[in-house]
Amino acid sequence: MRFIPFNSAKPLGRELEYVARAASAGHLSGDGDFTKQCEGVLQQHIGARRALLTTSCTHALEMAALLLNIEAGDQVIVPSFTFVSTVNAFVLRGATPVFADIRPDTLNLDERQLPRLIGPKTKAIVVVHYAGVGCEMDDILAIARAHGVAIIEDNAHGLFGRYKGRPLGSFGEASTLSFHDTKNFTCGEGGALLLNSTDMIARAEILREKGTDRSRFFRGEIDKYTWVDVGSSYVPSELLAAFLFGQLELHDSIQARRRALSARYANALKPWAEASGASLPHVPPHCDSAEHMFYVRLQDLDTRQRFIAHLRKQSIQAVFHYVPLHLAPMSARWGYGKGHCPVTELVSDQLVRLPLYTSLTDEDQQRVIDVVTTFQA
């Protein structure tokens, strides 16, 4: 029986041709033609003032923290149900995390909690568009503006998703993207920082180039470059950008395929979910999902583990997701513990992600569906 993995990242178009072209052009370091083309695609489709490719979404988040001048004593609100990079980027600057619980429907940050979580030391709210479904950005923006708090969008899941017709990643002062192996569009490891505020562009270029004004030098605006600010090496190789551009130029077909796969899962599994007490992803009518993942929520941890084992016996890999950050050993230093984010704790025990990747065949997906629908809770 052939193994069906949870994820499979592979070339889908001209990626290898572009990598070979970049290699033969004699420019292997970053900010070459392929980097510029990738950034152009992102600026065009998200409407950002500036897109900067980075070595990872983690590094893009670190740049966002630097741009906001996060420092010791500041507080940053983040959902507990997210990857550690979302909070680590700000803790690295000395900030104290304020963990927010999630909505039980979309699994996004629960905006109704924000008024009681915001305090005089709150510097930013970091929203995560879970699974590519937009957070309730109208309410979040209104609350943030009323309190003078910045919004950063961790849009690692949400490239080409929309909220009320507007691209995810276009709401906050800045947003970040991931091109990790598991994402809709990948170059193995990579990311991007998108800036919606022109005030941040000049400094972002400096931070990205080790704290130097090297970008201005390459544009011929100055006759030499030097160290002018803090920074690090956040520029990805042109080889990675070449592979990524081969994916981004197929964005319409890639997204169409993922929409078709998600719709097929939803339609085929709905009767089983209703009969077994499971639940499927919820996408509000005002949101267009980026279709980053398709998940099932079971009744409890024991049922979830039996479900994963059931699929494993049929050579299908299904995986759970985030362990609540407020329950992590690191969070004990701020006094967090069980019960702080009850919805997050419940969902973390229930959720299973099914195989979903662009090259997943109809035949393999049908096999997943057949095995899922034979599971009895």
C-alpha positions in Angstrom: 0.0 0.0 0.0 1.5 3.3 -1.1 2.2 5.9 1.6 0.3 9.2 1.4 2.2 11.9 3.3 0.7 14.8 5.1 2.7 17.2 2.8 4.8 16.9 -0.3 6.7 19.8 -1.7 8.0 19.5 -5.2 8.5 21.5 -8.4 5.2 22.3 -10.1 6.4 24.3 -13.1 9.7 26.0 -14.2 11.3 26.1 -10.8 14.4 24.0 -11.7 14.8 25.8 -15.0 14.9 29.1 -13.1 17.3 27.8 -10.5 19.7 26.7 -13.2 19.3 30.1 -14.9 20.2 31.8 -11.6 23.2 29.5 -11.1 24.6 30.2 -14.5 24.1 33.9 -14.3 26.8 34.3 -11.8 24.7 36.0 -9.1 24.0 33.5 -6.3 23.6 36.0 -3.4 20.3 37.8 -2.9 18.4 40.7 -4.4 18.9 39.7 -8.0 16.4 39.6 -10.8 14.4 36.7 -9.4 14.2 38.3 -5.9 12.8 41.5 -7.6 10.3 39.5 -9.6 9.0 37.7 -6.5 8.7 41.0 -4.6 6.8 42.5 -7.5 4.3 39.7 -7.5 3.7 40.1 -3.8 3.4 43.9 -4.0 1.0 43.6 -6.9 -1.4 41.1 -5.3 -1.3 42.3 -1.7 -1.0 46.0 -2.5 1.9 46.5 -0.1 4.1 49.6 -0.4 7.1 47.3 -0.3 7.8 43.6 -0.2 11.1 42.3 1.0 12.1 38.6 0.6 13.6 37.2 3.8 15.3 34.0 4.8 12.2 32.9 6.8 8.9 34.1 8.2 10.7 34.0 11.6 13.2 36.6 10.4 10.4 38.7 8.8 8.7 38.8 12.3 12.0 39.7 13.9 12.4 42.6 11.5 8.8 43.7 12.3 9.7 43.8 16.0 12.8 45.9 15.3 10.8 48.3 13.1 8.3 48.8 16.0 11.2 49.5 18.4 10.0 46.8 20.7 12.0 46.8 24.0 12.0 45.5 27.5 8.8 46.4 29.4 6.6 46.4 26.3 3.7 44.0 26.0 2.7 42.3 22.8 -0.7 40.4 22.4 -0.4 37.2 20.5 -2.7 34.1 20.1 -1.6 31.1 22.2 -2.6 28.9 19.2 0.3 29.6 16.8 3.8 28.7 16.0 6.5 29.8 18.4 8.1 32.3 15.9 5.0 34.5 16.3 5.9 35.3 19.9 9.7 34.6 19.9 10.4 37.5 17.6 9.1 40.0 20.1 10.4 38.2 23.2 13.8 38.4 21.7 13.5 42.2 21.9 12.6 42.0 25.6 8.8 42.2 25.3 6.4 40.3 27.6 3.8 38.2 25.7 0.1 38.6 26.5 -1.5 35.4 25.3 -5.0 35.6 23.8 -7.5 32.8 23.4 -9.0 31.9 20.0 -12.5 31.9 18.6 -14.1 28.4 18.6 -15.2 28.8 15.0 -12.3 30.0 12.9 -9.6 29.3 15.5 -8.3 32.9 15.0 -7.5 35.3 17.8 -10.7 36.2 19.6 -11.1 39.9 19.0 -13.7 40.2 21.8 -10.9 39.7 24.4 -8.7 42.5 23.2 -10.3 45.4 25.2 -9.4 43.6 28.5 -6.0 42.5 27.3 -4.7 45.9 26.1 -2.9 47.9 28.8 -0.7 51.0 29.0 2.4 48.9 28.1 0.8 47.2 25.0 2.9 48.0 21.9 1.4 45.6 19.3 -1.2 43.0 18.5 0.0 40.2 16.3 -2.8 38.4 14.4 -2.5 35.0 12.8 -4.9 34.2 9.9 -5.2 30.5 10.9 -5.4 28.0 8.0 -5.7 31.0 5.6 -9.0 32.3 7.0 -9.0 36.0 7.9 -9.3 37.3 11.4 -12.1 39.8 12.1 -10.0 42.7 11.0 -12.6 45.4 11.1 -13.1 45.0 14.8 -9.4 44.4 15.5 -8.3 47.5 13.6 -11.0 49.6 15.4 -9.8 48.5 18.8 -6.1 48.9 17.9 -6.6 52.4 16.6 -8.6 53.4 19.7 -5.7 52.5 21.9 -2.9 53.6 19.6 -1.5 50.0 19.2 0.2 48.7 16.1 -1.1 45.6 14.2 1.3 43.0 12.7 -0.2 40.3 10.6 1.5 36.9 10.8 0.2 35.8 7.4 2.2 32.6 7.1 -1.0 30.7 6.2 -2.8 33.3 4.3 -1.1 34.4 1.0 -3.9 35.1 -1.6 -6.6 34.8 1.1 -9.1 37.7 1.5 -11.2 39.4 4.2 -14.2 41.2 2.8 -12.5 41.3 -0.6 -9.3 42.8 0.7 -6.0 40.7 0.6 -4.8 39.3 3.9 -1.6 41.0 4.8 -2.8 44.5 3.7 -4.3 45.5 7.1 -1.5 46.0 9.6 1.5 48.3 9.6 3.4 45.2 8.3 2.7 41.6 7.5 4.9 38.5 7.2 4.8 35.5 4.9 6.3 32.0 5.0 7.6 30.0 2.1 8.5 27.0 4.2 8.2 23.5 2.8 4.7 23.1 4.2 3.2 26.3 2.7 1.1 26.7 -0.4 4.1 28.3 -2.1 7.6 27.2 -1.1 11.3 27.4 -1.7 12.1 25.1 1.2 12.9 27.8 3.6 12.0 31.5 3.1 9.7 34.3 3.9 8.8 37.9 3.2 8.1 41.1 5.1 5.4 43.3 3.5 5.2 46.9 4.6 2.0 48.9 4.3 3.5 52.0 5.8 6.0 54.0 3.7 7.6 55.3 6.9 9.1 51.8 7.5 10.6 51.1 4.1 14.0 52.8 4.4 14.8 51.4 7.8 13.5 47.9 6.8 16.0 47.8 3.9 18.8 48.7 6.4 17.8 46.1 9.0 17.7 43.5 6.3 21.2 44.3 5.1 23.1 43.8 8.4 22.3 47.3 9.5 23.9 49.0 6.5 22.7 51.3 3.8 23.9 48.8 1.2 20.6 48.9 -0.8 21.0 52.6 -1.4 24.5 52.1 -2.5 23.4 49.5 -5.1 20.8 51.9 -6.4 23.5 54.5 -6.9 22.0 56.9 -4.3 25.3 57.0 -2.2 28.9 56.5 -3.1 29.7 54.0 -0.3 27.7 52.1 2.3 28.3 51.7 6.0 26.9 50.6 9.3 24.0 52.9 10.3 21.6 50.8 12.5 21.2 47.4 14.1 20.3 44.6 11.8 21.2 41.1 10.6 21.5 39.0 7.5 17.9 38.5 6.3 18.5 38.4 2.6 17.8 35.0 0.9 19.9 33.4 -1.8 18.9 34.1 -5.4 18.6 30.3 -5.9 15.8 30.3 -3.4 14.1 33.2 -5.1 14.4 31.5 -8.5 12.6 28.4 -7.2 10.0 30.6 -5.4 9.2 32.6 -8.5 8.6 29.4 -10.4 5.8 28.7 -7.9 4.4 32.2 -7.6 3.9 32.5 -11.3 1.5 29.6 -11.0 -0.5 31.1 -8.2 -3.8 31.0 -10.0 -3.5 27.3 -10.8 -2.1 26.4 -7.5 -4.8 28.1 -5.6 -7.5 26.7 -7.9 -6.2 23.2 -7.2 -6.2 23.7 -3.4 -9.7 25.1 -3.5 -10.9 22.1 -5.4 -9.2 19.7 -3.0 -10.6 21.5 0.1 -14.1 21.6 -1.4 -14.0 17.9 -2.1 -12.9 17.1 1.4 -15.7 19.3 2.8 -18.4 17.9 0.7 -17.4 14.2 1.1 -16.7 14.4 4.8 -19.7 16.5 5.9 -22.1 13.5 6.4 -19.5 11.5 8.3 -18.7 14.6 10.5 -22.3 15.2 11.3 -22.9 11.5 12.2 -19.7 11.1 14.3 -19.7 14.4 16.2 -16.7 15.8 14.4 -16.4 19.2 12.9 -14.8 20.6 9.8 -13.2 24.0 9.0 -15.4 27.1 9.2 -15.0 29.8 6.7 -17.2 32.9 7.3 -19.1 34.1 4.2 -17.1 37.4 4.2 -13.8 35.5 4.0 -12.0 33.8 1.0 -9.7 31.2 2.5 -6.2 30.7 1.2 -6.8 27.0 1.6 -3.6 26.4 3.5 -4.9 23.3 5.3 -7.9 21.1 5.9 -8.5 19.8 9.4 -10.9 17.7 11.4 -11.8 18.3 15.0 -12.6 15.2 17.0 -14.3 15.1 20.4 -11.2 14.8 22.7 -7.5 13.8 22.8 -8.1 10.1 23.0 -10.4 10.1 19.9 -7.9 12.3 18.1 -5.1 9.9 18.8 -7.2 6.9 17.7 -8.1 8.7 14.5 -4.4 9.4 13.7 -3.6 5.8 14.4 -6.5 4.6 12.2 -5.1 6.5 9.2 -1.5 5.4 9.9 -2.6 1.8 9.7 -3.7 2.6 6.1 -0.4 4.3 5.3 -1.9 7.8 5.5 -0.1 10.5 7.5 -2.3 12.9 9.4 -0.8 15.2 12.1 -2.0 17.4 15.0 -1.0 21.0 15.2 0.1 23.6 17.8 0.8 22.9 21.4 -0.6 25.9 23.3 2.2 28.4 23.8 0.8 29.5 27.2 1.4 25.9 28.4 5.0 25.8 27.2 7.8 25.6 29.7 9.1 29.0 28.6 5.7 30.6 29.5 5.9 29.6 33.1 8.3 32.6 33.7 5.4 34.9 33.1 3.0 33.0 35.3 0.9 31.3 32.6 -0.6 27.9 33.2 -3.6 25.6 32.5 -6.9 27.3 32.1 -5.6 30.7 30.8 -6.8 30.0 27.2 -9.5 27.2 27.5 -10.5 27.2 23.8 -6.9 26.9 22.7 -6.4 24.0 25.1 -9.5 22.2 23.9 -8.8 22.7 20.2 -5.1 21.6 20.5 -6.3 18.2 21.8 -9.0 17.8 19.1 -7.5 19.0 15.8 -6.0 16.8 13.1 -4.7 18.0 9.7 -5.4 15.8 6.7 -3.0 15.5 3.7 -3.4 18.7 1.5 -0.8 19.7 -1.1 -1.1 20.8 -4.7 0.2 17.6 -6.2 -2.2 15.4 -4.2 -4.0 13.3 -6.8 -7.7 12.7 -6.9 -7.1 9.0 -6.4 -5.0 9.5 -3.3 -7.5 12.0 -1.9 -10.3 9.6 -2.4 -8.4 7.0 -0.5 -8.0 9.4 2.4 -11.7 10.1 2.3 -12.6 6.5 2.3 -10.4 5.7 5.3 -11.6 8.8 7.3 -15.2 7.8 6.8 -14.7 4.3 8.2 -13.5 5.8 11.5 -15.9 5.4 14.3 -15.5 7.8 17.3 
